[in-house]
């Protein structure tokens, strides 16, 4: 398992550079349901996962909307190919290895610091954002149980539209899932799926 070795200067430069890139690549980035994290709580951000930009969008949310230091769980072979991301807060997980337990524990330890936000993709693989079911891997249950400090859990369902623009617009549908330990794993999964299906319906009438 490759632990995060976040360096504030590099992480800040990377976030600002990617913000610049996003302004050029996208028509707009809009947070549909704005949430302010609980003061004194870390944030576990669970995101749907359908494309290359997902982690960068989550990092954008960390810096400009949720006000937390961003850490992200990445597949180990992907991180090994881009090790400079390790200094921006990335750490690895290998789903087919016992190292997975170490990765989940590392994530939980990061979440014991109220200034941190850990980004996790609960589906564990790339799935079309048109899906009506967000399958939450059981590792999320283990992760949440290992968090010792106060932690606010938020789900981010990102959906993309083009409308009249040549550039895509990204809409972030955020769901407040309360404090770690309040919901059972089944309740958490049900709330995410109910919300995601509603977000797909609401997207039909989104302003543009």
C-alpha distance (Angstrom), angle and dihedral (degrees) to the residues before:
residue distance angle dihedral
X1 . . .
X2 3.80 . .
X3 3.80 109.8 .
X4 3.81 121.6 -146.3
X5 3.80 114.7 -95.7
X6 3.79 97.4 -173.9
X7 3.80 116.4 -173.1
X8 3.79 111.0 -164.0
X9 3.81 96.3 -144.2
X10 3.81 94.0 51.1
X11 3.80 93.0 42.2
X12 3.81 91.1 50.9
X13 3.81 93.8 47.4
X14 3.80 91.0 48.1
X15 3.83 92.8 49.1
X16 3.82 92.6 49.7
X17 3.80 92.6 46.0
X18 3.81 91.9 50.1
X19 3.81 90.2 47.3
X20 3.81 87.2 56.7
X21 3.83 90.7 47.8
X22 3.80 91.1 49.7
X23 3.79 93.0 52.2
X24 3.80 87.7 56.6
X25 3.83 96.9 41.1
X26 3.81 100.3 44.8
X27 3.77 135.6 51.8
X28 3.81 89.3 -139.9
X29 3.79 144.3 -25.1
X30 3.79 110.9 -139.5
X31 3.80 129.6 -175.8
X32 3.80 104.2 -148.2
X33 3.81 97.9 -173.2
X34 3.80 109.7 32.2
X35 3.80 116.6 -152.3
X36 3.80 128.9 -174.2
X37 3.82 111.2 -151.2
X38 3.77 116.3 -122.8
X39 3.83 111.1 -93.1
X40 3.79 111.6 -104.6
X41 3.81 93.0 18.6
X42 3.78 129.4 111.9
X43 3.82 117.0 -134.3
X44 3.79 129.4 -123.6
X45 3.81 105.2 -163.0
X46 3.81 113.7 -161.6
X47 3.82 111.4 -164.6
X48 3.78 136.3 -172.4
X49 3.80 110.0 -116.8
X50 3.78 122.1 -142.6
X51 3.77 109.0 129.3
X52 3.79 154.4 13.6
X53 3.82 94.9 -83.1
X54 3.83 97.4 55.2
X55 3.80 98.4 96.6
X56 3.80 92.1 42.2
X57 3.80 91.3 52.0
X58 3.80 89.7 50.7
X59 3.80 89.7 50.2
X60 3.82 88.1 51.7
X61 3.81 89.9 53.3
X62 3.82 90.5 49.5
X63 3.81 93.3 54.1
X64 3.79 104.1 35.9
X65 3.80 105.6 26.9
X66 3.81 113.0 17.5
X67 3.82 98.4 35.2
X68 3.79 99.5 -141.6
X69 3.81 136.7 125.0
X70 3.78 105.5 -97.3
X71 3.82 125.4 -126.9
X72 3.79 123.3 170.0
X73 3.79 134.6 -162.1
X74 3.81 111.2 -133.9
X75 3.77 134.0 -177.4
X76 3.81 105.7 -95.8
X77 3.81 98.4 -122.5
X78 3.82 90.6 49.3
X79 3.81 91.6 51.6
X80 3.81 92.5 45.9
X81 3.81 88.3 57.1
X82 3.85 90.7 52.3
X83 3.80 104.3 30.9
X84 3.81 92.7 162.0
X85 3.82 86.5 74.8
X86 3.81 87.1 67.2
X87 3.82 87.3 73.1
X88 3.81 89.8 52.1
X89 3.81 93.0 57.2
X90 3.81 104.6 -82.1
X91 3.80 120.7 140.8
X92 3.78 129.3 177.3
X93 3.77 139.4 -110.3
X94 3.79 127.6 -172.1
X95 3.80 110.1 -162.1
X96 3.80 94.7 -162.6
X97 3.78 95.4 51.6
X98 3.79 141.2 74.1
X99 3.79 83.7 -121.1
X100 3.81 86.0 79.6
X101 3.82 89.5 78.6
X102 3.81 89.8 54.1
X103 3.80 90.2 50.2
X104 3.80 92.5 51.8
X105 3.81 90.5 47.6
X106 3.82 90.3 49.6
X107 3.81 89.8 52.1
X108 3.81 90.7 49.6
X109 3.81 91.2 50.1
X110 3.80 90.9 51.7
X111 3.81 88.8 51.9
X112 3.80 90.7 56.1
X113 3.83 85.9 75.8
X114 3.82 110.8 78.6
X115 3.83 91.9 -147.7
X116 3.81 92.9 62.4
X117 3.77 135.9 88.7
X118 3.81 122.0 -166.0
X119 3.80 118.7 -157.4
X120 3.79 116.5 -149.7
X121 3.80 131.6 173.6
X122 3.83 102.7 -142.6
X123 3.82 93.6 -166.5
X124 3.80 89.5 65.3
X125 3.81 92.7 -146.5
X126 3.79 142.8 46.2
X127 3.81 111.9 -75.4
X128 3.82 127.3 171.8
X129 3.80 112.9 -95.1
X130 3.81 86.7 -129.5
X131 3.80 90.3 71.2
X132 3.80 116.1 118.8
X133 3.81 93.4 -153.4
X134 3.79 127.1 63.2
X135 3.79 105.7 -160.6
X136 3.80 107.5 -151.6
X137 3.81 113.0 -152.5
X138 3.82 117.1 -130.0
X139 3.81 90.8 -118.9
X140 3.81 87.6 77.7
X141 3.80 89.1 64.5
X142 3.81 91.1 53.2
X143 3.79 91.4 46.6
X144 3.81 94.0 52.2
X145 3.80 92.5 47.3
X146 3.82 90.2 54.5
X147 3.83 95.0 54.4
X148 3.81 109.0 106.8
X149 3.81 102.0 178.1
X150 3.82 127.9 63.0
X151 3.80 109.0 -74.3
X152 3.81 131.2 -177.4
X153 3.84 114.0 -147.7
X154 3.81 119.1 -148.8
X155 3.80 129.7 178.0
X156 3.81 119.5 -146.5
X157 3.79 118.0 -161.1
X158 3.82 107.5 -172.8
X159 3.81 116.8 -161.4
X160 3.81 127.5 -177.4
X161 3.82 130.8 -144.3
X162 3.81 135.0 171.7
X163 3.82 104.9 -167.6
X164 3.83 109.1 160.1
X165 3.82 96.7 -16.5
X166 3.79 131.4 90.7
X167 3.81 86.2 -141.1
X168 3.81 122.5 68.0
X169 3.80 122.9 -113.9
X170 3.80 119.5 -141.7
X171 3.80 122.3 -146.2
X172 3.80 119.0 -163.3
X173 3.80 113.4 -154.0
X174 3.82 106.7 -164.7
X175 3.80 125.0 -163.5
X176 3.81 124.3 -165.3
X177 3.82 106.7 -136.2
X178 3.79 94.6 179.3
X179 3.78 127.1 -131.6
X180 3.80 124.6 -19.0
X181 3.80 109.2 -93.3
X182 3.81 96.6 25.7
X183 3.81 95.0 96.8
X184 3.78 129.0 46.5
X185 3.80 116.7 -123.6
X186 3.82 91.1 -104.3
X187 3.82 91.9 49.6
X188 3.81 91.0 48.8
X189 3.81 91.5 50.6
X190 3.79 92.6 47.2
X191 3.82 93.1 49.5
X192 3.80 92.0 49.5
X193 3.79 92.4 50.3
X194 3.80 95.3 44.6
X195 3.80 89.6 50.0
X196 3.81 94.6 45.0
X197 3.80 92.7 51.4
X198 3.81 89.8 49.3
X199 3.82 90.5 48.7
X200 3.81 89.6 55.1
X201 3.81 89.3 53.3
X202 3.81 93.1 45.0
X203 3.79 90.6 50.0
X204 3.81 89.3 69.6
X205 3.81 89.3 67.8
X206 3.80 99.1 36.3
X207 3.81 114.7 137.3
X208 3.82 117.0 -108.6
